[in-house]
Amino acid sequence: MDQKRLELDQEKAQTTAVLEAQRIASQNEQAQAKNDLAEAKAIIDAGALSVRAYITHGVLSGEACQKVEKSVLDELVVTDSIPNRCPKNCKKTRQVSVSTLFGEAIRRVTNEESVSSLFV
C-alpha cells in the first residue's frame, strides 16, 4: 500500500512540475511577445517599410493572435510543431509545415547519415 501511495505521490509531483513549467513558459512567452511587438513598432518608427516575425513553436496563448492582428507586424510565421491556436480570421498569422524536415531528420539519424547538411 505504501509503495502505491509513493508512486501516486511521485506522479502527482511530476504532473505538478510539468504544469508549473507550462505556466512559467506561458508567462515568459507573453512577456517576450509584448517586448517583440514593441520592438516591431520601434523598427517601423525608425523607417522600416515592413516587419515580419518568425517563431519555431508559436504557443500563442491568451489574446496573442488578436494582439498580432492589431500590431504593426506584416506577418507572423509559425511552424506546425504544435497546433495553431489562431482563428482562421487572423490574416497576419501563417503556419508552415516542418513535418517533411522532421521526417527526413529522423530518417537520417536512423540511417546514421548527416543531419547538419539539412541546414546548410
Contacts in CASP RR format, 6 or more apart in sequence:
PFRMAT RR
TARGET T0000
AUTHOR 0000-0000-0000
METHOD contacts of the structure
MODEL  1
MDQKRLELDQEKAQTTAVLEAQRIASQNEQAQAKNDLAEAKAIIDAGALS
VRAYITHGVLSGEACQKVEKSVLDELVVTDSIPNRCPKNCKKTRQVSVST
LFGEAIRRVTNEESVSSLFV
25 59 0 8 1.000
26 59 0 8 1.000
26 61 0 8 1.000
29 58 0 8 1.000
29 59 0 8 1.000
29 61 0 8 1.000
29 64 0 8 1.000
30 61 0 8 1.000
30 62 0 8 1.000
30 64 0 8 1.000
33 64 0 8 1.000
33 67 0 8 1.000
36 53 0 8 1.000
37 67 0 8 1.000
37 68 0 8 1.000
37 71 0 8 1.000
37 72 0 8 1.000
37 73 0 8 1.000
40 51 0 8 1.000
40 53 0 8 1.000
40 71 0 8 1.000
40 72 0 8 1.000
40 73 0 8 1.000
41 71 0 8 1.000
41 72 0 8 1.000
43 51 0 8 1.000
44 51 0 8 1.000
44 72 0 8 1.000
50 74 0 8 1.000
51 72 0 8 1.000
51 73 0 8 1.000
51 74 0 8 1.000
52 73 0 8 1.000
52 74 0 8 1.000
52 75 0 8 1.000
52 76 0 8 1.000
52 77 0 8 1.000
53 73 0 8 1.000
53 75 0 8 1.000
53 76 0 8 1.000
53 77 0 8 1.000
54 76 0 8 1.000
54 77 0 8 1.000
54 78 0 8 1.000
55 76 0 8 1.000
55 77 0 8 1.000
55 78 0 8 1.000
55 79 0 8 1.000
56 78 0 8 1.000
56 79 0 8 1.000
56 81 0 8 1.000
57 78 0 8 1.000
57 79 0 8 1.000
57 81 0 8 1.000
57 82 0 8 1.000
58 78 0 8 1.000
58 79 0 8 1.000
58 81 0 8 1.000
58 82 0 8 1.000
59 82 0 8 1.000
59 85 0 8 1.000
60 68 0 8 1.000
60 78 0 8 1.000
60 84 0 8 1.000
60 85 0 8 1.000
60 86 0 8 1.000
60 93 0 8 1.000
61 85 0 8 1.000
64 85 0 8 1.000
64 86 0 8 1.000
65 85 0 8 1.000
65 86 0 8 1.000
65 87 0 8 1.000
65 90 0 8 1.000
65 93 0 8 1.000
66 90 0 8 1.000
68 76 0 8 1.000
68 86 0 8 1.000
68 90 0 8 1.000
68 92 0 8 1.000
68 93 0 8 1.000
69 90 0 8 1.000
69 91 0 8 1.000
69 92 0 8 1.000
69 93 0 8 1.000
71 92 0 8 1.000
73 92 0 8 1.000
74 92 0 8 1.000
75 92 0 8 1.000
75 93 0 8 1.000
75 94 0 8 1.000
76 92 0 8 1.000
76 93 0 8 1.000
76 94 0 8 1.000
77 94 0 8 1.000
77 95 0 8 1.000
77 96 0 8 1.000
78 84 0 8 1.000
78 93 0 8 1.000
78 94 0 8 1.000
78 95 0 8 1.000
78 96 0 8 1.000
79 95 0 8 1.000
79 96 0 8 1.000
79 97 0 8 1.000
79 98 0 8 1.000
80 95 0 8 1.000
80 96 0 8 1.000
80 97 0 8 1.000
80 98 0 8 1.000
80 99 0 8 1.000
81 98 0 8 1.000
84 93 0 8 1.000
84 95 0 8 1.000
86 93 0 8 1.000
101 118 0 8 1.000
104 118 0 8 1.000
105 115 0 8 1.000
105 118 0 8 1.000
107 113 0 8 1.000
108 114 0 8 1.000
108 115 0 8 1.000
108 118 0 8 1.000
109 115 0 8 1.000
END
